[in-house]
Amino acid sequence: MGGGVQVEVGQWTSDILAEARGARLHALAAANASGSGLDALVIPANSKITSPEQLRGRSVLVNVMGGLAEMLSASVLEGFQVQPSQTHYVVDPFPKIASALQRGDAAAAMLPEPFLTQAEENLGMNVLVDLNQGAVADFPLAGYVAASSWVRKNPRVATAFVSALIKGQAQAATDRAAVEQVLPQYVGITKVSASLVALGSYPINLQPAQLDRVGLLMRQFGMLGSSVNVDTLIHQMMTG
């Protein structure tokens, strides 16, 4: 919002929360959506936990409180009759979560790719439950946004950016080898890990319904106040 960058890519939850707090953002395009194996709750190799129900009353590591990791975990655990109030969330940055879980800081941890594959490869951790299911199956995870004021001043640049981005999305969605080729450079993982990670999906079009899903789930889990009109909020972001 200060003008230091023109376009930001990040979790929709953060962008929607910023909009609810007064930022005027314009949603430009989707980045990625969930898919099988992209996000999971993991447990150490020597854990005695065998089912999600056993996390009732236990601690789960996430990267931040009130963020996407907690929301996805809480939603899936509800499907196993584990209520949000029955789980205690512990915070650690994603690069440190696997080590924290290994030393016993929590019973389980939410890990997205590529941290998920690295934890399996390097520490022998096991997936307890895939988070691509129920209300968060194929869930919109991240997108590209800009300040509405910048888009109004630079409509041709914004349009050109989205046009180029959509071409990249289309290639990523249909050519896994192309994605694997750039992952080591931009994510800092090995070529072997790049060949193993789950990728999710790369939506071409951004629809209001996608962001509505995120906003409504945020309100369900207390990330947005009950007074927030999700439809109005999403309309603001889509129209700028």
N, C-alpha and C positions, 0 to 999 in steps of 0.2 A: 504493500500500500504506500510505502515511502518512495517508490520509484526506482529502487536499486536494481530491480530486475523487471522484465516486461511480462514474462509468463512463468507460472509456477506449476510443477507437477507434484501431486501429493495425494494423500488419502481424502476421499470425499467427506469423511466424517469431520476432518479438520476444517475443510473449506465451508461446509454447511454451518458448523459451529461459529466460524468467523463471521459468516453472513448474518447469523442470528444475533451476533454481538455488535452489529453495525457496519461491518465492512461491506462495501458494494463491489461484489465480484461478478465477473461474467464467465460462465462455464463454456469453455471453447470446444472441448472434445474429451472423449473417454480415453483412458490410458489402458487399464486392464481390468478384467473381471476374474472372479474366482473360478477354479476348476478342480477336478480330482487331484489330490495330493499337493496342492499349492500351499495350504495352511493346515496345521494339525496340532493337536495336543499330544505331546510326547512324554515318555517316562524313561527313567534310567534302565539300563540293561538288567540290573539286579532288583528292580522294583517288584513288589508283591501285588501291585495293583493290576487287575485284569479287566476291569470294566469302568466306564465313565461314572457309573453310580457310586463307585468307591471314592470319588473325589468329594463326596458330601462331607463337609466339615474339614476339608484339607486345603492346602495353599496351592495356588497356580501362579507361575511367573508370566508376566506380560511386560511389554516395553514401556507402557505408560498407563496411568489410571484414566478411565473414561475415554479410552480410544478404541480404535477398530479391533485390536487384538482381544480386548476384554469383551467387546460387544459380540464378536463372532463366537468366542468361547462360551459366553453366558447363554447365547441363543441355542447353540447345539446342546449344551448341558441341560437346558430346560427340557429338551426332547427326551432326555434320559431321567426326567423327574428330579433333577438337581437344580434347586432354585438359586438365583443370584445371591441371596442372603446366606446361603449355606456354603458358599465358597469364599475363601479369603485370597485376594489377589496381591501379589508381591511384585514390585517394580525393579527391573534391571534392563539396560539397553540390550537390544537383540544380539549384538556381537558377544555379550557376556552371559547371556541367559543359559546356554548349554553348560558352561562351567559352573554356574550357580546351581543348576539342577543337579549336576554331578556331585557336588559337595553337600547336597541335602538341604538347600535353602527352601525348597518346596517339593510337593509330591509330583507335580507335573508342570509342563511349560507349554505356552503357545509359541510355535515357531513357524514363520513363513519361509518360503524358499528365498535365497539359497541356504539360509541357516539350517533349515530342516535337513537337507541332504548332507550338509557338513556334519551335523550332530550324529546322523546315522553312520556316516563313513568313519568319522574320527573317534567317536565315543561309544558306538554301538547302541545308541538309543533307539527305542521302539516307538512306533506310532500307536497311541492309545485310541484315538478317534480322528478321522478326517473331518475337517470343519466345513467341507463343501456338501452340506446336506440341510434338509428342512427349510426353514425360513431364509437361510443364507446360502442356499445352493445357487451357484452361478452368480454370486453377489457382486454388484459393482464396487470395486475396491478403490480405484484411483482415477484421477483425471487432470486435465490441464485447465487452469483458470488464469485470468488476467484481471486487473482492476477495470471496472466498468468505464472509468474516466479515460483510461488508456485506449480501450477498444473504440470509444467514441471518437477519439482524436486520431486514431490510426486504423481505420476500418479496412483499408486495402492490405496493410501489413498483416492484420489479424486473419483476414480471409486467406491470404497466401500461406500463412503459417499452418492453418488448419488443413488446407488443401495438400500441402506437402506431408503433413503428419498422417493424414488418412492413407496416403500411398504407403507410408512406412507401416501403418497398422495392417494394411492389407497384405503386405509382404510377410510381416511377422506371423499373421494368422495362417498363412499357407506354406511357409518355408521355414521349418524348424532349424535347418542347417544354418540359415542366415542369422537366426537369433543366437545359436550356439557360438557362432564365429565372433560375435561382439561381446558376449557375456564376460569372458575373462578380462577384457580391457576395461569395461565399465563397472563391473560388479566385483572384480578382484578375486574370482574363483578360478580353479584349474580347468583345463579343457575336459578332463574326465568328469568333474562335477557338473560342468555345463551340459554334458551329454546325458546326465541323469536327472537334473532338476525338472520338476513339473513347471509348466509355463502359464497355466490358466488360459484365458482367451483374450483376444484383442478386438474389442468391438469397433466397428466402422462408424456407426451412427450413435449420437448421444440423444436419448429420448428423455423427456421429463419423467416418465414412469420409472426410469432407472434411478434417478435421484430421489424420487418419492419413496422408493423402497428403503433407501438409506435413511432419509429423514424420519420416516415412520418408525423404523427400528430404533433409531437414536432416541426418539421420544419414549418408546416403550421401556427402554433401559435407563431412562433418566438423564440422558445426555442433553436433551432439549427440554425446556420447561413446557408444561402442559398448555401454557397460554400461546405458545408458538404455533402459528398456522403454517403447517408444512407446505401446503399447496401454494400459498402466497410466497413463501420463502423460495421455493424452487422456481416459481415463475420469475421472480426477481433475478435469480442467477442465470436463467436461460435467456432472458431478454436483455439483461444488463441495465 
